[in-house]
C-alpha cells in the first residue's frame, strides 16, 4: 500500500518560481559553453529544464 504525504502544509503559500543567483547562472553557462558540453546533460544534473539553460546561455 502506498501512502500519500503532503509536501507542504495546507494553506502555506506556493513558491511558483525559483530564484537562481547570478553566480550559479554564470557557472552553469560557463560549463555549457565548454567545447563538447551537453547542455541537456548539464541541465539535468543541476536540476533545471534544458530550455532554461539555453536561455541563460543566449542572454550571456
PDB file of N, CA, C and O in Angstrom:
ATOM      1  N   UNK A   1       0.842  -1.184   0.000  1.00  0.00           N
ATOM      2  CA  UNK A   1       0.000   0.000   0.000  1.00  0.00           C
ATOM      3  C   UNK A   1       0.884   1.243   0.000  1.00  0.00           C
ATOM      4  O   UNK A   1       1.853   1.321   0.756  1.00  0.00           O
ATOM      5  N   UNK A   2       0.553   2.204  -0.841  1.00  0.00           N
ATOM      6  CA  UNK A   2       1.296   3.449  -0.923  1.00  0.00           C
ATOM      7  C   UNK A   2       0.511   4.529  -0.200  1.00  0.00           C
ATOM      8  O   UNK A   2      -0.687   4.704  -0.422  1.00  0.00           O
ATOM      9  N   UNK A   3       1.206   5.248   0.667  1.00  0.00           N
ATOM     10  CA  UNK A   3       0.562   6.318   1.419  1.00  0.00           C
ATOM     11  C   UNK A   3       1.033   7.661   0.876  1.00  0.00           C
ATOM     12  O   UNK A   3       2.236   7.908   0.788  1.00  0.00           O
ATOM     13  N   UNK A   4       0.103   8.517   0.516  1.00  0.00           N
ATOM     14  CA  UNK A   4       0.450   9.841   0.008  1.00  0.00           C
ATOM     15  C   UNK A   4       0.729  10.771   1.180  1.00  0.00           C
ATOM     16  O   UNK A   4      -0.003  10.781   2.170  1.00  0.00           O
ATOM     17  N   UNK A   5       1.787  11.544   1.057  1.00  0.00           N
ATOM     18  CA  UNK A   5       2.160  12.505   2.088  1.00  0.00           C
ATOM     19  C   UNK A   5       2.258  13.878   1.437  1.00  0.00           C
ATOM     20  O   UNK A   5       2.901  14.040   0.400  1.00  0.00           O
ATOM     21  N   UNK A   6       1.621  14.851   2.047  1.00  0.00           N
ATOM     22  CA  UNK A   6       1.663  16.209   1.501  1.00  0.00           C
ATOM     23  C   UNK A   6       3.077  16.767   1.610  1.00  0.00           C
ATOM     24  O   UNK A   6       3.748  16.588   2.626  1.00  0.00           O
ATOM     25  N   UNK A   7       3.524  17.448   0.551  1.00  0.00           N
ATOM     26  CA  UNK A   7       4.857  18.046   0.549  1.00  0.00           C
ATOM     27  C   UNK A   7       4.895  19.375   1.295  1.00  0.00           C
ATOM     28  O   UNK A   7       5.959  19.819   1.727  1.00  0.00           O
ATOM     29  N   UNK A   8       3.755  19.996   1.443  1.00  0.00           N
ATOM     30  CA  UNK A   8       3.715  21.279   2.131  1.00  0.00           C
ATOM     31  C   UNK A   8       2.488  21.319   3.022  1.00  0.00           C
ATOM     32  O   UNK A   8       1.549  20.546   2.832  1.00  0.00           O
ATOM     33  N   UNK A   9       2.496  22.210   3.982  1.00  0.00           N
ATOM     34  CA  UNK A   9       1.355  22.349   4.866  1.00  0.00           C
ATOM     35  C   UNK A   9       0.211  23.014   4.129  1.00  0.00           C
ATOM     36  O   UNK A   9       0.421  23.918   3.320  1.00  0.00           O
ATOM     37  N   UNK A  10      -0.998  22.563   4.412  1.00  0.00           N
ATOM     38  CA  UNK A  10      -2.148  23.166   3.767  1.00  0.00           C
ATOM     39  C   UNK A  10      -2.239  24.638   4.161  1.00  0.00           C
ATOM     40  O   UNK A  10      -2.101  24.984   5.334  1.00  0.00           O
ATOM     41  N   UNK A  11      -2.468  25.484   3.188  1.00  0.00           N
ATOM     42  CA  UNK A  11      -2.553  26.909   3.445  1.00  0.00           C
ATOM     43  C   UNK A  11      -1.231  27.640   3.312  1.00  0.00           C
ATOM     44  O   UNK A  11      -1.198  28.871   3.307  1.00  0.00           O
ATOM     45  N   UNK A  12      -0.122  26.880   3.201  1.00  0.00           N
ATOM     46  CA  UNK A  12       1.188  27.500   3.039  1.00  0.00           C
ATOM     47  C   UNK A  12       1.276  28.073   1.632  1.00  0.00           C
ATOM     48  O   UNK A  12       0.790  27.460   0.681  1.00  0.00           O
ATOM     49  N   UNK A  13       1.885  29.229   1.492  1.00  0.00           N
ATOM     50  CA  UNK A  13       1.975  29.824   0.139  1.00  0.00           C
ATOM     51  C   UNK A  13       2.848  28.975  -0.767  1.00  0.00           C
ATOM     52  O   UNK A  13       3.845  28.398  -0.333  1.00  0.00           O
ATOM     53  N   UNK A  14       2.463  28.909  -2.014  1.00  0.00           N
ATOM     54  CA  UNK A  14       3.248  28.166  -3.005  1.00  0.00           C
ATOM     55  C   UNK A  14       4.288  29.103  -3.599  1.00  0.00           C
ATOM     56  O   UNK A  14       3.989  30.246  -3.946  1.00  0.00           O
ATOM     57  N   UNK A  15       5.491  28.611  -3.708  1.00  0.00           N
ATOM     58  CA  UNK A  15       6.533  29.382  -4.375  1.00  0.00           C
ATOM     59  C   UNK A  15       6.533  28.942  -5.831  1.00  0.00           C
ATOM     60  O   UNK A  15       6.949  27.829  -6.152  1.00  0.00           O
ATOM     61  N   UNK A  16       6.069  29.812  -6.698  1.00  0.00           N
ATOM     62  CA  UNK A  16       5.908  29.444  -8.097  1.00  0.00           C
ATOM     63  C   UNK A  16       7.208  29.483  -8.871  1.00  0.00           C
ATOM     64  O   UNK A  16       7.385  28.718  -9.819  1.00  0.00           O
ATOM     65  N   UNK A  17       8.121  30.358  -8.487  1.00  0.00           N
ATOM     66  CA  UNK A  17       9.369  30.487  -9.222  1.00  0.00           C
ATOM     67  C   UNK A  17      10.545  30.319  -8.279  1.00  0.00           C
ATOM     68  O   UNK A  17      10.548  30.811  -7.151  1.00  0.00           O
ATOM     69  N   UNK A  18      11.535  29.611  -8.777  1.00  0.00           N
ATOM     70  CA  UNK A  18      12.779  29.511  -8.022  1.00  0.00           C
ATOM     71  C   UNK A  18      13.672  30.659  -8.454  1.00  0.00           C
ATOM     72  O   UNK A  18      13.603  31.101  -9.601  1.00  0.00           O
ATOM     73  N   UNK A  19      14.495  31.139  -7.564  1.00  0.00           N
ATOM     74  CA  UNK A  19      15.411  32.232  -7.881  1.00  0.00           C
ATOM     75  C   UNK A  19      16.826  31.690  -7.909  1.00  0.00           C
ATOM     76  O   UNK A  19      17.285  31.088  -6.938  1.00  0.00           O
ATOM     77  N   UNK A  20      17.510  31.898  -9.005  1.00  0.00           N
ATOM     78  CA  UNK A  20      18.879  31.433  -9.152  1.00  0.00           C
ATOM     79  C   UNK A  20      19.815  32.631  -9.039  1.00  0.00           C
ATOM     80  O   UNK A  20      19.553  33.685  -9.618  1.00  0.00           O
ATOM     81  N   UNK A  21      20.887  32.470  -8.305  1.00  0.00           N
ATOM     82  CA  UNK A  21      21.851  33.561  -8.168  1.00  0.00           C
ATOM     83  C   UNK A  21      22.579  33.778  -9.490  1.00  0.00           C
ATOM     84  O   UNK A  21      22.681  32.873 -10.318  1.00  0.00           O
ATOM     85  N   UNK A  22      23.082  34.999  -9.669  1.00  0.00           N
ATOM     86  CA  UNK A  22      23.845  35.298 -10.879  1.00  0.00           C
ATOM     87  C   UNK A  22      25.098  34.436 -10.957  1.00  0.00           C
ATOM     88  O   UNK A  22      25.523  34.049 -12.045  1.00  0.00           O
ATOM     89  N   UNK A  23      25.688  34.135  -9.806  1.00  0.00           N
ATOM     90  CA  UNK A  23      26.884  33.287  -9.767  1.00  0.00           C
ATOM     91  C   UNK A  23      26.564  31.873 -10.238  1.00  0.00           C
ATOM     92  O   UNK A  23      27.331  31.285 -11.001  1.00  0.00           O
ATOM     93  N   UNK A  24      25.433  31.325  -9.788  1.00  0.00           N
ATOM     94  CA  UNK A  24      25.016  29.987 -10.202  1.00  0.00           C
ATOM     95  C   UNK A  24      24.801  29.950 -11.714  1.00  0.00           C
ATOM     96  O   UNK A  24      25.257  29.028 -12.391  1.00  0.00           O
ATOM     97  N   UNK A  25      24.101  30.963 -12.239  1.00  0.00           N
ATOM     98  CA  UNK A  25      23.850  31.030 -13.678  1.00  0.00           C
ATOM     99  C   UNK A  25      25.153  31.124 -14.464  1.00  0.00           C
ATOM    100  O   UNK A  25      25.327  30.456 -15.483  1.00  0.00           O
ATOM    101  N   UNK A  26      26.062  31.960 -13.979  1.00  0.00           N
ATOM    102  CA  UNK A  26      27.342  32.150 -14.674  1.00  0.00           C
ATOM    103  C   UNK A  26      28.141  30.855 -14.717  1.00  0.00           C
ATOM    104  O   UNK A  26      28.739  30.532 -15.744  1.00  0.00           O
ATOM    105  N   UNK A  27      28.158  30.108 -13.614  1.00  0.00           N
ATOM    106  CA  UNK A  27      28.887  28.826 -13.597  1.00  0.00           C
ATOM    107  C   UNK A  27      28.252  27.839 -14.555  1.00  0.00           C
ATOM    108  O   UNK A  27      28.957  27.137 -15.279  1.00  0.00           O
ATOM    109  N   UNK A  28      26.916  27.774 -14.568  1.00  0.00           N
ATOM    110  CA  UNK A  28      26.213  26.842 -15.455  1.00  0.00           C
ATOM    111  C   UNK A  28      26.459  27.202 -16.920  1.00  0.00           C
ATOM    112  O   UNK A  28      26.703  26.322 -17.745  1.00  0.00           O
ATOM    113  N   UNK A  29      26.396  28.489 -17.240  1.00  0.00           N
ATOM    114  CA  UNK A  29      26.620  28.943 -18.616  1.00  0.00           C
ATOM    115  C   UNK A  29      28.057  28.665 -19.036  1.00  0.00           C
ATOM    116  O   UNK A  29      28.297  28.207 -20.153  1.00  0.00           O
ATOM    117  N   UNK A  30      29.011  28.936 -18.156  1.00  0.00           N
ATOM    118  CA  UNK A  30      30.417  28.683 -18.482  1.00  0.00           C
ATOM    119  C   UNK A  30      30.640  27.205 -18.783  1.00  0.00           C
ATOM    120  O   UNK A  30      31.361  26.853 -19.716  1.00  0.00           O
ATOM    121  N   UNK A  31      30.017  26.351 -17.989  1.00  0.00           N
ATOM    122  CA  UNK A  31      30.153  24.905 -18.223  1.00  0.00           C
ATOM    123  C   UNK A  31      29.498  24.520 -19.553  1.00  0.00           C
ATOM    124  O   UNK A  31      30.026  23.684 -20.287  1.00  0.00           O
ATOM    125  N   UNK A  32      28.350  25.129 -19.862  1.00  0.00           N
ATOM    126  CA  UNK A  32      27.626  24.810 -21.093  1.00  0.00           C
ATOM    127  C   UNK A  32      28.370  25.309 -22.340  1.00  0.00           C
ATOM    128  O   UNK A  32      28.162  24.784 -23.433  1.00  0.00           O
ATOM    129  N   UNK A  33      29.225  26.310 -22.182  1.00  0.00           N
ATOM    130  CA  UNK A  33      29.963  26.846 -23.320  1.00  0.00           C
ATOM    131  C   UNK A  33      31.261  26.095 -23.603  1.00  0.00           C
ATOM    132  O   UNK A  33      31.923  26.370 -24.604  1.00  0.00           O
ATOM    133  N   UNK A  34      31.631  25.159 -22.747  1.00  0.00           N
ATOM    134  CA  UNK A  34      32.828  24.355 -22.982  1.00  0.00           C
ATOM    135  C   UNK A  34      32.651  23.523 -24.245  1.00  0.00           C
ATOM    136  O   UNK A  34      31.559  23.013 -24.495  1.00  0.00           O
ATOM    137  N   UNK A  35      33.711  23.374 -25.049  1.00  0.00           N
ATOM    138  CA  UNK A  35      33.610  22.548 -26.258  1.00  0.00           C
ATOM    139  C   UNK A  35      33.185  21.115 -25.914  1.00  0.00           C
ATOM    140  O   UNK A  35      33.749  20.484 -25.019  1.00  0.00           O
ATOM    141  N   UNK A  36      32.200  20.627 -26.628  1.00  0.00           N
ATOM    142  CA  UNK A  36      31.724  19.264 -26.431  1.00  0.00           C
ATOM    143  C   UNK A  36      30.753  19.090 -25.282  1.00  0.00           C
ATOM    144  O   UNK A  36      30.321  17.969 -25.011  1.00  0.00           O
ATOM    145  N   UNK A  37      30.393  20.176 -24.594  1.00  0.00           N
ATOM    146  CA  UNK A  37      29.480  20.076 -23.458  1.00  0.00           C
ATOM    147  C   UNK A  37      28.057  19.820 -23.941  1.00  0.00           C
ATOM    148  O   UNK A  37      27.645  20.336 -24.980  1.00  0.00           O
ATOM    149  N   UNK A  38      27.312  19.025 -23.189  1.00  0.00           N
ATOM    150  CA  UNK A  38      25.918  18.749 -23.492  1.00  0.00           C
ATOM    151  C   UNK A  38      25.044  19.598 -22.571  1.00  0.00           C
ATOM    152  O   UNK A  38      24.994  19.372 -21.362  1.00  0.00           O
ATOM    153  N   UNK A  39      24.359  20.574 -23.157  1.00  0.00           N
ATOM    154  CA  UNK A  39      23.507  21.456 -22.358  1.00  0.00           C
ATOM    155  C   UNK A  39      22.430  20.644 -21.645  1.00  0.00           C
ATOM    156  O   UNK A  39      22.135  20.897 -20.478  1.00  0.00           O
ATOM    157  N   UNK A  40      21.850  19.682 -22.329  1.00  0.00           N
ATOM    158  CA  UNK A  40      20.799  18.871 -21.713  1.00  0.00           C
ATOM    159  C   UNK A  40      21.315  18.082 -20.514  1.00  0.00           C
ATOM    160  O   UNK A  40      20.640  17.990 -19.489  1.00  0.00           O
ATOM    161  N   UNK A  41      22.505  17.516 -20.645  1.00  0.00           N
ATOM    162  CA  UNK A  41      23.077  16.740 -19.543  1.00  0.00           C
ATOM    163  C   UNK A  41      23.407  17.642 -18.355  1.00  0.00           C
ATOM    164  O   UNK A  41      23.174  17.273 -17.204  1.00  0.00           O
ATOM    165  N   UNK A  42      23.948  18.822 -18.640  1.00  0.00           N
ATOM    166  CA  UNK A  42      24.281  19.758 -17.560  1.00  0.00           C
ATOM    167  C   UNK A  42      23.009  20.195 -16.858  1.00  0.00           C
ATOM    168  O   UNK A  42      22.949  20.204 -15.628  1.00  0.00           O
ATOM    169  N   UNK A  43      21.988  20.559 -17.631  1.00  0.00           N
ATOM    170  CA  UNK A  43      20.720  20.998 -17.050  1.00  0.00           C
ATOM    171  C   UNK A  43      20.113  19.904 -16.173  1.00  0.00           C
ATOM    172  O   UNK A  43      19.641  20.174 -15.069  1.00  0.00           O
ATOM    173  N   UNK A  44      20.129  18.687 -16.666  1.00  0.00           N
ATOM    174  CA  UNK A  44      19.579  17.567 -15.888  1.00  0.00           C
ATOM    175  C   UNK A  44      20.347  17.398 -14.577  1.00  0.00           C
ATOM    176  O   UNK A  44      19.746  17.175 -13.526  1.00  0.00           O
ATOM    177  N   UNK A  45      21.655  17.503 -14.641  1.00  0.00           N
ATOM    178  CA  UNK A  45      22.490  17.311 -13.447  1.00  0.00           C
ATOM    179  C   UNK A  45      22.236  18.381 -12.392  1.00  0.00           C
ATOM    180  O   UNK A  45      22.240  18.086 -11.197  1.00  0.00           O
ATOM    181  N   UNK A  46      22.013  19.634 -12.829  1.00  0.00           N
ATOM    182  CA  UNK A  46      21.821  20.703 -11.843  1.00  0.00           C
ATOM    183  C   UNK A  46      20.349  20.938 -11.505  1.00  0.00           C
ATOM    184  O   UNK A  46      20.028  21.785 -10.671  1.00  0.00           O
ATOM    185  N   UNK A  47      19.456  20.188 -12.154  1.00  0.00           N
ATOM    186  CA  UNK A  47      18.046  20.219 -11.771  1.00  0.00           C
ATOM    187  C   UNK A  47      17.210  21.315 -12.403  1.00  0.00           C
ATOM    188  O   UNK A  47      16.271  21.816 -11.783  1.00  0.00           O
ATOM    189  N   UNK A  48      17.541  21.693 -13.635  1.00  0.00           N
ATOM    190  CA  UNK A  48      16.723  22.669 -14.347  1.00  0.00           C
ATOM    191  C   UNK A  48      16.344  22.105 -15.701  1.00  0.00           C
ATOM    192  O   UNK A  48      16.903  21.099 -16.139  1.00  0.00           O
ATOM    193  N   UNK A  49      15.403  22.741 -16.361  1.00  0.00           N
ATOM    194  CA  UNK A  49      14.993  22.317 -17.687  1.00  0.00           C
ATOM    195  C   UNK A  49      16.033  22.811 -18.698  1.00  0.00           C
ATOM    196  O   UNK A  49      16.535  23.927 -18.563  1.00  0.00           O
ATOM    197  N   UNK A  50      16.357  22.014 -19.691  1.00  0.00           N
ATOM    198  CA  UNK A  50      17.359  22.431 -20.681  1.00  0.00           C
ATOM    199  C   UNK A  50      17.041  23.777 -21.336  1.00  0.00           C
ATOM    200  O   UNK A  50      17.956  24.545 -21.632  1.00  0.00           O
ATOM    201  N   UNK A  51      15.772  24.070 -21.564  1.00  0.00           N
ATOM    202  CA  UNK A  51      15.435  25.344 -22.203  1.00  0.00           C
ATOM    203  C   UNK A  51      15.830  26.526 -21.325  1.00  0.00           C
ATOM    204  O   UNK A  51      16.149  27.601 -21.835  1.00  0.00           O
ATOM    205  N   UNK A  52      15.811  26.331 -20.001  1.00  0.00           N
ATOM    206  CA  UNK A  52      16.232  27.403 -19.104  1.00  0.00           C
ATOM    207  C   UNK A  52      17.722  27.688 -19.266  1.00  0.00           C
ATOM    208  O   UNK A  52      18.140  28.846 -19.304  1.00  0.00           O
ATOM    209  N   UNK A  53      18.510  26.637 -19.360  1.00  0.00           N
ATOM    210  CA  UNK A  53      19.950  26.816 -19.537  1.00  0.00           C
ATOM    211  C   UNK A  53      20.260  27.414 -20.910  1.00  0.00           C
ATOM    212  O   UNK A  53      21.157  28.248 -21.037  1.00  0.00           O
ATOM    213  N   UNK A  54      19.523  26.990 -21.932  1.00  0.00           N
ATOM    214  CA  UNK A  54      19.712  27.593 -23.254  1.00  0.00           C
ATOM    215  C   UNK A  54      19.401  29.085 -23.203  1.00  0.00           C
ATOM    216  O   UNK A  54      20.104  29.880 -23.826  1.00  0.00           O
ATOM    217  N   UNK A  55      18.354  29.482 -22.468  1.00  0.00           N
ATOM    218  CA  UNK A  55      18.007  30.902 -22.342  1.00  0.00           C
ATOM    219  C   UNK A  55      19.101  31.670 -21.601  1.00  0.00           C
ATOM    220  O   UNK A  55      19.471  32.767 -22.019  1.00  0.00           O
ATOM    221  N   UNK A  56      19.617  31.114 -20.519  1.00  0.00           N
ATOM    222  CA  UNK A  56      20.696  31.768 -19.795  1.00  0.00           C
ATOM    223  C   UNK A  56      21.914  31.956 -20.703  1.00  0.00           C
ATOM    224  O   UNK A  56      22.565  33.001 -20.690  1.00  0.00           O
ATOM    225  N   UNK A  57      22.201  30.921 -21.489  1.00  0.00           N
ATOM    226  CA  UNK A  57      23.355  30.973 -22.386  1.00  0.00           C
ATOM    227  C   UNK A  57      23.146  32.041 -23.461  1.00  0.00           C
ATOM    228  O   UNK A  57      24.069  32.787 -23.791  1.00  0.00           O
ATOM    229  N   UNK A  58      21.941  32.109 -23.997  1.00  0.00           N
ATOM    230  CA  UNK A  58      21.612  33.107 -25.023  1.00  0.00           C
ATOM    231  C   UNK A  58      21.731  34.519 -24.451  1.00  0.00           C
ATOM    232  O   UNK A  58      22.207  35.423 -25.137  1.00  0.00           O
ATOM    233  N   UNK A  59      21.309  34.716 -23.219  1.00  0.00           N
ATOM    234  CA  UNK A  59      21.355  36.040 -22.580  1.00  0.00           C
ATOM    235  C   UNK A  59      22.761  36.450 -22.156  1.00  0.00           C
ATOM    236  O   UNK A  59      23.026  37.633 -21.941  1.00  0.00           O
ATOM    237  N   UNK A  60      23.649  35.494 -22.038  1.00  0.00           N
ATOM    238  CA  UNK A  60      25.007  35.799 -21.549  1.00  0.00           C
ATOM    239  C   UNK A  60      25.866  36.470 -22.595  1.00  0.00           C
ATOM    240  O   UNK A  60      27.027  36.785 -22.331  1.00  0.00           O
TER     241      UNK A  60
END
